[in-house]
């Protein structure tokens, strides 16, 4: 009877250890995914800024549009920008 209780105790300790390792691995995985999402979001923000910069350069590179924009009374109000399906005014 004592032999069975020792085997049962060792089995319970083994299962507890495996469970603790699984929980630690889940926490590490969550931290890794969170860091990856931050990098992805940062890369998306950089691409958005670069695309907006290209839109502005494209808008002001056309001399006729630029001259019309400067001569209009709305100069201080807005610059229209189009990016894919998004239209916004800067």
C-alpha positions in Angstrom: 0.0 0.0 0.0 2.8 2.4 0.8 4.4 1.8 -2.6 1.2 2.8 -4.4 0.9 6.0 -2.4 4.5 7.0 -3.3 3.8 6.3 -7.0 0.6 8.4 -6.8 2.5 11.3 -5.1 5.2 11.2 -7.7 2.6 11.2 -10.5 0.7 14.1 -9.0 4.0 16.1 -8.6 4.9 15.3 -12.3 1.5 16.5 -13.5 1.8 19.7 -11.4 5.3 20.4 -12.9 4.1 19.8 -16.4 1.1 22.1 -15.8 3.3 24.9 -14.4 5.6 24.6 -17.4 2.6 24.9 -19.8 1.4 28.0 -18.0 4.8 29.6 -18.1 5.1 28.9 -21.8 1.6 30.5 -22.4 2.8 33.7 -20.6 6.0 33.7 -22.7 4.0 33.2 -25.9 1.7 36.1 -25.0 4.6 38.4 -24.4 6.2 37.4 -27.7 2.9 38.0 -29.6 2.4 41.4 -27.9 5.9 42.5 -28.9 5.3 41.3 -32.5 2.1 43.2 -32.7 3.9 46.4 -31.5 6.5 46.0 -34.2 3.8 45.4 -36.8 1.8 48.4 -35.7 5.0 50.6 -35.8 5.7 49.4 -39.3 2.2 50.2 -40.4 2.5 53.7 -39.0 5.8 54.3 -40.8 4.2 53.1 -44.1 1.2 55.4 -43.5 3.5 58.4 -42.9 5.6 57.6 -45.9 2.5 57.3 -48.1 1.1 60.6 -46.8 4.5 62.2 -47.6 4.4 60.8 -51.1 0.8 62.1 -51.5 1.9 65.6 -50.4 4.9 65.6 -52.7 2.7 64.4 -55.5 0.2 67.2 -54.8 2.8 69.9 -54.7 4.9 68.6 -57.6 2.2 69.5 -60.1 3.0 73.2 -60.6 -0.5 74.1 -61.9 -2.2 72.6 -58.9 0.3 74.2 -56.5 -0.1 77.6 -58.1 -3.9 77.3 -58.0 -3.7 76.2 -54.3 -1.4 79.1 -53.4 -3.6 81.7 -55.2 -6.8 80.4 -53.7 -8.3 81.8 -50.5 -8.5 78.3 -49.0 -4.7 78.1 -48.6 -4.8 78.1 -44.9 -7.7 75.7 -44.6 -6.9 72.3 -46.1 -5.0 70.1 -48.5 -7.0 67.2 -49.9 -5.3 63.8 -49.7 -6.5 60.4 -51.2 -5.0 57.1 -50.0 -6.6 54.0 -51.4 -10.2 54.2 -50.3 -9.5 56.9 -47.6 -10.1 60.5 -48.4 -9.0 63.0 -45.8 -8.1 66.7 -45.6 -4.9 67.8 -44.1 
